[in-house]
Amino acid sequence: MTDLAAPLAAFMTRAIGPGDIAALGRLSGGANMESWAFDWTGMPYVLRRAPSAEYMEGRPYGHPTEAALVMAAHDAGVKAPEVVGVLADGDGMGTGYVMRRVIAEVSPAKILAAPPPSLIADLGRELSRIHAIPAETIPDAIPHMDTAAALAELKSRFLSYGGDRPAIALAIRWCEDHLPDPAPSVLVHGDYRMGNIMVDGDGLAVVLDWELAHRGDAHEDLAFGCMTVWRFG
């Protein structure tokens, strides 16, 4: 089946209890992380993992922190995955965590071809719930993004690449001239878009991919959605 079967079965036995693994297979999608679907005692789960340390290089926090954040979101009533266990070094599978699998549609093209009537309201409701997650439940390792500092870093990177794209230079200058006043810091999902949700017959089923989450200005999540509409229609 795969060399993951034996260590994953041992992990699930400790996390859930005795059982048998079945239908283990890698899911498509995901530029860096691996996602493996499988059944354990007849129930569906997903392993999200990085098989080596190289996969996690340059990331602001690791999978234990990400899993803790997803659990905090789930406990706060957000439609986040339910984490059932976090991999340890001795598990021999890299870093990652196991979640209960949500059976729903993930393809934006299929969702938008016949969206449930409640989808827009669902998206707004879940975003408000994310921004309302109590600060004291957010893991300490989740970073804060200061808008002015982030813009300065982006400008510096642009200039280091030559700074020869007038449209980007104009955009950066506009942002500098219209920098918003500091806003209360909340949890920002950081990648809230159609490609990171799943939808079933009742509407929004789950919000996925929390690896870019950080503390910051709630408007960032709204702006990301507007950018996607402007860019892709």
C-alpha positions in Angstrom: 0.0 0.0 0.0 2.7 2.5 1.2 5.4 2.6 3.8 3.1 4.9 5.8 0.6 2.2 6.6 2.5 0.5 9.5 3.6 3.7 11.4 0.2 5.4 10.8 -1.6 2.3 12.1 0.6 2.4 15.2 -0.1 6.1 15.7 -3.9 5.7 15.3 -3.9 2.8 17.8 -2.4 5.2 20.4 -4.6 8.2 19.4 -8.0 6.5 18.8 -7.7 2.9 19.9 -7.3 -0.5 18.2 -8.4 -0.8 14.6 -7.5 -1.5 11.1 -6.3 1.0 8.4 -7.9 0.9 5.0 -8.2 2.9 1.7 -4.9 4.7 2.4 -4.1 7.0 -0.5 -2.6 10.4 -1.2 -5.0 13.3 -2.0 -4.2 15.6 -4.9 -3.5 19.3 -4.3 -1.2 21.1 -1.9 2.0 22.6 -3.1 4.2 21.6 -0.2 2.3 19.5 2.3 1.1 16.0 1.8 -2.5 14.9 2.6 -3.3 11.2 2.9 -6.9 10.0 3.2 -7.6 6.7 5.0 -10.2 4.9 7.0 -9.7 3.7 10.6 -12.3 1.3 11.9 -14.6 2.4 9.1 -14.3 6.2 9.9 -12.6 8.6 7.5 -9.5 10.6 8.4 -6.8 12.7 6.8 -3.1 12.8 7.6 -1.6 16.2 6.9 2.2 16.0 7.0 5.6 17.2 5.9 7.8 14.1 5.3 11.1 15.9 6.1 12.4 19.0 7.8 13.2 20.6 4.4 9.5 20.9 3.8 9.1 23.2 6.8 12.1 25.5 6.1 11.2 29.2 6.2 7.8 28.7 7.8 6.9 30.9 10.8 5.7 27.9 12.9 5.6 24.1 12.8 2.8 21.6 12.6 2.3 21.2 16.4 1.5 25.0 16.5 -0.7 24.7 13.4 -2.6 21.8 14.9 -3.1 23.7 18.2 -4.5 26.7 16.3 -6.9 24.5 14.3 -8.0 22.9 17.6 -8.6 26.4 19.1 -10.6 27.4 16.1 -12.7 24.2 16.3 -13.3 24.7 20.0 -14.4 28.3 19.3 -17.2 27.1 16.9 -15.4 27.7 13.6 -16.0 25.1 11.0 -12.3 24.0 11.2 -11.2 20.3 11.0 -11.3 18.2 14.1 -7.7 17.3 15.0 -7.4 13.9 16.7 -3.7 13.6 17.1 -0.3 15.3 16.4 2.7 13.4 15.1 5.8 13.1 17.4 9.4 12.5 16.3 9.2 8.9 17.3 6.3 8.2 15.0 8.6 8.1 12.0 6.3 10.0 9.6 7.8 13.5 9.7 5.7 16.3 11.2 2.0 16.7 10.9 -1.3 15.8 12.4 -4.4 13.7 11.8 -7.9 15.1 11.3 -11.4 13.6 10.9 -12.1 13.8 7.2 -15.0 16.0 6.0 -16.8 14.5 3.0 -17.7 17.5 0.8 -16.9 19.2 -2.4 -13.6 21.1 -2.6 -13.4 22.1 -6.3 -14.2 25.8 -6.7 -15.4 25.3 -10.2 -17.9 22.7 -9.1 -19.0 24.7 -6.1 -19.5 27.9 -8.1 -21.3 26.0 -10.9 -24.2 25.5 -8.4 -23.5 27.2 -5.1 -25.8 26.6 -2.1 -28.0 29.7 -1.5 -26.4 30.2 1.9 -22.7 30.2 0.7 -22.0 34.0 0.9 -23.6 34.3 4.3 -21.7 31.2 5.5 -18.4 32.6 4.3 -19.1 35.9 6.2 -20.2 34.1 9.3 -17.2 31.8 9.5 -14.8 34.7 8.9 -16.4 36.6 11.8 -16.0 33.6 14.0 -12.3 33.3 13.0 -11.7 36.9 13.9 -13.5 36.4 17.2 -11.4 33.5 18.4 -10.3 34.4 22.0 -6.8 35.8 22.0 -5.8 33.7 25.0 -6.6 30.5 23.1 -4.3 31.3 20.2 -0.9 29.6 20.5 1.9 32.0 21.5 4.0 31.0 18.4 1.4 32.4 16.0 3.1 35.6 14.7 1.7 39.2 14.5 1.8 41.0 11.2 2.2 44.8 11.4 0.8 46.3 8.3 3.4 49.1 8.0 6.3 46.7 8.6 4.9 44.2 6.1 4.6 46.9 3.4 8.2 48.1 4.1 9.5 44.5 3.8 7.5 44.0 0.5 9.0 47.3 -0.8 12.5 46.2 0.2 12.1 42.9 -1.6 10.8 44.6 -4.7 13.7 47.0 -4.8 16.1 44.1 -4.3 14.7 42.5 -7.4 15.4 45.6 -9.4 12.3 47.7 -8.8 11.6 47.9 -12.5 7.9 47.2 -12.6 6.1 50.6 -12.7 2.7 49.1 -11.9 4.1 47.4 -8.7 6.0 50.6 -7.8 2.8 52.6 -8.1 0.8 50.2 -6.0 3.4 50.3 -3.3 3.4 54.1 -3.3 -0.4 54.2 -3.2 -0.3 51.8 -0.2 2.3 54.0 1.6 0.1 57.1 1.0 -3.0 55.3 2.2 -1.6 53.2 5.1 -4.6 52.5 7.4 -4.6 53.4 11.1 -3.6 50.5 13.4 -6.5 48.1 14.0 -7.2 45.7 16.9 -5.2 42.5 16.5 -7.3 39.4 15.8 -6.6 36.0 14.3 -6.3 36.4 10.5 -6.7 33.2 8.4 -4.4 34.6 5.8 -5.6 32.5 2.8 -9.4 32.7 3.0 -10.6 31.8 -0.5 -12.6 29.3 -2.4 -9.7 26.9 -2.8 -9.5 26.5 1.0 -13.1 25.6 1.8 -15.4 22.6 1.3 -19.1 22.8 0.6 -21.9 20.2 1.0 -25.7 20.3 0.5 -26.1 22.4 3.6 -23.5 25.1 2.7 -20.0 25.7 4.0 -18.7 22.5 5.5 -15.2 23.3 6.6 -12.4 25.9 6.4 -9.0 24.4 5.4 -5.3 25.3 5.2 -4.4 27.3 8.3 -0.7 27.4 7.8 -0.7 31.1 6.9 -2.7 32.2 9.9 -1.4 35.0 12.0 -2.4 37.9 14.3 -3.2 41.1 12.5 -5.8 43.4 11.0 -9.1 41.6 10.2 -9.4 43.7 7.0 -6.6 41.6 5.5 -8.9 38.6 5.1 -11.6 40.8 3.4 -9.0 42.4 1.1 -7.7 39.0 0.1 -11.2 38.1 -1.1 -11.5 41.4 -3.0 -8.1 40.9 -4.6 -9.2 37.4 -5.8 -12.4 38.8 -7.4 -10.5 41.7 -9.1 -7.8 39.3 -10.4 -9.9 36.4 -11.5 -13.4 37.8 -11.9 
